Amino acid sequence: MKNKNNKFKEKMLKTIEGYKSLKEEDKNCLHIYYGYGKGKTTSAVGLIIRALGAGRKVVMIQFDKGYDGENEHYNERKILRFLKEKGYEVEIFSFGCERMNNDGTFRFKNEQGDFEESAKALKIAEEKILKGNQDLLVLDEILAAAAYNLIKKDDVLKLIDLFKKNKKYELVMTGHKIWDELENEADLITEMRKVKHYFDKGIPSREGIEF
């Protein structure tokens, strides 16, 4: 047991020393949270809270999760706006057309406005990657936007290329699917894999839990 602990300690010391020797831009990483299980945006928001608690600047850009200033469907944005009012440095950019129908059903089919909103999100993402002074940049549902053809996979890869030329912050991407080129570019990939979900028992999305 003692030898095992010593080896672990040695490994940790080597890791710490190796990290210290890296260039500053090489210390920042690309995170990907993906899959069909619950928890992708939840994890990203958790990381945002942690970064804000450490006094860091955060930008979150959301794809296909619009907000018209009145009908708020995502309660995490309420608390992030509250933190901003209290002096924490967080910016939220939410793009997307309303997908909730008046009868409570969800609109799945893409319309022209959805493509236009996604193009706006891409533009802001590029601006923040090139010129932003954030410590953490979260591109929420960008991979879902690519999976459902609101943007192209090449659009995502181009943003990553820009990030690698200006790695002054941590970058997070979320969504349902990844592909080989994206997997090769990432430093961290966490898959949210559905093992069991209460939705299958007829329990719908609930305020404060899913949104």
C-alpha positions as CSV (number, residue, x, y, z in Angstrom):
1,M,0.0,0.0,0.0
2,K,2.9,2.3,0.9
3,N,4.6,1.7,-2.5
4,K,1.3,2.4,-4.3
5,N,0.9,5.7,-2.5
6,N,4.5,6.7,-3.2
7,K,4.0,6.0,-6.9
8,F,0.8,8.0,-7.0
9,K,2.6,10.9,-5.3
10,E,5.5,10.7,-7.7
11,K,3.1,10.7,-10.7
12,M,1.2,13.8,-9.2
13,L,4.4,15.7,-8.7
14,K,5.5,15.0,-12.3
15,T,2.1,16.1,-13.5
16,I,2.3,19.4,-11.6
17,E,5.9,20.1,-12.8
18,G,4.9,19.3,-16.3
19,Y,2.0,21.7,-16.1
20,K,4.1,24.5,-14.8
21,S,6.5,24.1,-17.7
22,L,3.7,24.6,-20.3
23,K,3.2,27.8,-22.1
24,E,0.3,29.8,-20.8
25,E,-1.8,29.2,-23.9
26,D,-1.3,25.5,-23.7
27,K,-2.8,25.4,-20.2
28,N,-6.2,26.2,-21.6
29,C,-8.4,23.4,-22.9
30,L,-11.3,22.5,-25.1
31,H,-14.1,20.6,-23.2
32,I,-16.9,18.8,-24.9
33,Y,-20.0,17.6,-23.0
34,Y,-22.2,15.5,-25.3
35,G,-24.7,12.7,-25.5
36,Y,-28.4,11.9,-25.2
37,G,-28.3,11.7,-21.4
38,K,-29.3,14.6,-19.1
39,G,-26.6,16.9,-17.8
40,K,-24.8,18.7,-20.7
41,T,-25.9,22.2,-20.1
42,T,-26.2,21.4,-16.4
43,S,-22.5,20.6,-16.3
44,A,-21.6,23.7,-18.3
45,V,-23.6,25.9,-15.9
46,G,-21.9,24.3,-13.0
47,L,-18.5,25.1,-14.4
48,I,-19.7,28.7,-15.0
49,I,-20.6,29.0,-11.4
50,R,-17.3,27.6,-10.3
51,A,-15.4,30.0,-12.5
52,L,-17.4,33.0,-11.3
53,G,-16.8,32.0,-7.7
54,A,-13.0,32.1,-8.5
55,G,-13.4,35.6,-9.8
56,R,-13.1,34.8,-13.5
57,K,-14.9,36.3,-16.4
58,V,-17.4,34.1,-18.2
59,V,-19.2,34.3,-21.6
60,M,-22.0,31.9,-22.5
61,I,-23.4,31.8,-26.0
62,Q,-26.4,29.6,-26.6
63,F,-27.6,28.2,-29.9
64,D,-31.3,27.5,-30.5
65,K,-32.2,28.7,-27.0
66,G,-33.6,32.1,-27.7
67,Y,-35.0,34.6,-25.2
68,D,-37.5,37.3,-26.2
69,G,-37.1,39.3,-23.0
70,E,-40.4,38.0,-21.6
71,N,-40.9,34.2,-22.0
72,E,-38.0,32.7,-20.1
73,H,-37.8,28.9,-20.5
74,Y,-34.4,28.3,-18.8
75,N,-34.2,29.2,-15.1
76,E,-30.4,28.9,-15.0
77,R,-30.3,32.2,-17.0
78,K,-32.3,33.9,-14.3
79,I,-29.6,33.1,-11.7
80,L,-26.8,34.1,-14.0
81,R,-28.5,37.5,-14.7
82,F,-28.8,37.9,-10.9
83,L,-25.1,37.2,-10.4
84,K,-24.3,39.8,-13.1
85,E,-26.4,42.3,-11.3
86,K,-24.4,41.5,-8.1
87,G,-21.1,42.3,-9.9
88,Y,-20.0,39.0,-11.2
89,E,-18.5,39.2,-14.7
90,V,-20.8,37.0,-16.8
91,E,-22.3,37.7,-20.3
92,I,-25.1,35.7,-21.7
93,F,-26.0,35.7,-25.4
94,S,-29.1,33.6,-26.2
95,F,-30.1,33.0,-29.9
96,G,-33.0,31.1,-31.4
97,C,-36.6,31.3,-32.3
98,E,-39.5,30.2,-30.0
99,R,-40.0,26.5,-30.3
100,M,-42.8,26.1,-27.7
101,N,-46.2,26.1,-29.4
102,N,-49.3,27.6,-27.8
103,D,-50.7,24.1,-27.1
104,G,-47.6,23.1,-25.1
105,T,-46.1,21.0,-27.9
106,F,-42.6,21.5,-29.3
107,R,-41.8,22.6,-32.8
108,F,-39.0,20.4,-34.2
109,K,-39.0,21.5,-37.8
110,N,-36.4,24.1,-38.7
111,E,-37.6,27.4,-40.2
112,Q,-35.7,30.3,-41.8
113,G,-35.5,32.2,-38.6
114,D,-33.8,29.3,-36.9
115,F,-31.0,29.4,-39.4
116,E,-30.7,33.2,-39.1
117,E,-30.4,33.1,-35.4
118,S,-27.8,30.4,-35.5
119,A,-25.7,32.5,-37.9
120,K,-25.9,35.3,-35.4
121,A,-24.7,33.0,-32.7
122,L,-21.7,31.9,-34.8
123,K,-20.8,35.5,-35.5
124,I,-20.7,36.4,-31.8
125,A,-18.8,33.2,-31.0
126,E,-16.2,34.2,-33.5
127,E,-15.9,37.7,-32.1
128,K,-15.5,36.4,-28.6
129,I,-12.9,33.8,-29.6
130,L,-10.8,36.4,-31.5
131,K,-11.3,39.5,-29.3
132,G,-13.0,38.5,-26.0
133,N,-11.2,38.9,-22.7
134,Q,-13.1,36.1,-21.0
135,D,-11.5,33.3,-18.9
136,L,-14.2,30.8,-19.8
137,L,-16.3,30.7,-23.0
138,V,-19.3,28.3,-23.2
139,L,-20.9,27.5,-26.6
140,D,-24.0,25.8,-25.3
141,E,-25.8,23.5,-27.8
142,I,-23.5,24.4,-30.7
143,L,-23.0,20.6,-31.3
144,A,-26.8,20.2,-31.4
145,A,-27.0,23.0,-33.9
146,A,-24.5,21.2,-36.1
147,A,-26.3,17.8,-35.6
148,Y,-29.6,19.3,-36.7
149,N,-28.2,21.2,-39.7
150,L,-28.7,24.7,-38.3
151,I,-24.9,25.2,-38.8
152,K,-22.3,23.1,-40.5
153,K,-19.7,20.9,-38.8
154,D,-17.1,22.9,-40.6
155,D,-18.3,26.0,-38.8
156,V,-17.6,24.3,-35.5
157,L,-14.1,23.2,-36.6
158,K,-13.3,26.7,-37.9
159,L,-14.1,28.1,-34.5
160,I,-11.8,25.5,-32.9
161,D,-9.0,26.5,-35.3
162,L,-9.5,30.2,-34.3
163,F,-9.4,29.1,-30.6
164,K,-6.1,27.3,-31.0
165,K,-4.6,30.4,-32.4
166,N,-5.8,32.5,-29.4
167,K,-5.9,30.1,-26.4
168,K,-6.3,32.7,-23.7
169,Y,-9.3,31.1,-22.0
170,E,-11.1,27.8,-21.5
171,L,-13.6,26.7,-24.2
172,V,-16.6,24.5,-23.6
173,M,-19.0,23.0,-26.3
174,T,-22.2,21.1,-25.6
175,G,-24.7,19.1,-27.7
176,H,-25.9,15.7,-28.7
177,K,-23.3,14.4,-31.2
178,I,-19.6,14.5,-31.9
179,W,-17.6,13.3,-34.9
180,D,-14.1,12.0,-35.5
181,E,-12.5,15.4,-36.4
182,L,-14.0,17.0,-33.4
183,E,-13.0,14.2,-31.1
184,N,-9.4,14.6,-32.2
185,E,-9.4,18.3,-31.4
186,A,-10.8,18.1,-27.9
187,D,-8.8,17.9,-24.7
188,L,-11.7,16.6,-22.6
189,I,-14.8,14.7,-23.7
190,T,-17.5,13.7,-21.3
191,E,-20.4,11.6,-22.6
192,M,-23.8,12.0,-20.9
193,R,-25.1,8.5,-21.7
194,K,-28.7,7.7,-21.0
195,V,-28.9,4.6,-18.8
196,K,-32.4,5.3,-17.4
197,H,-34.7,8.3,-17.6
198,Y,-38.0,9.0,-15.8
199,F,-39.2,10.6,-19.0
200,D,-39.9,7.0,-20.2
201,K,-42.3,6.6,-17.3
202,G,-44.3,9.6,-18.4
203,I,-42.6,12.2,-16.2
204,P,-42.2,15.4,-18.3
205,S,-39.6,18.1,-18.1
206,R,-40.0,20.0,-14.8
207,E,-39.3,23.5,-13.9
208,G,-36.2,23.8,-11.7
209,I,-35.0,20.3,-12.8
210,E,-34.9,20.2,-16.6
211,F,-35.3,24.0,-17.2
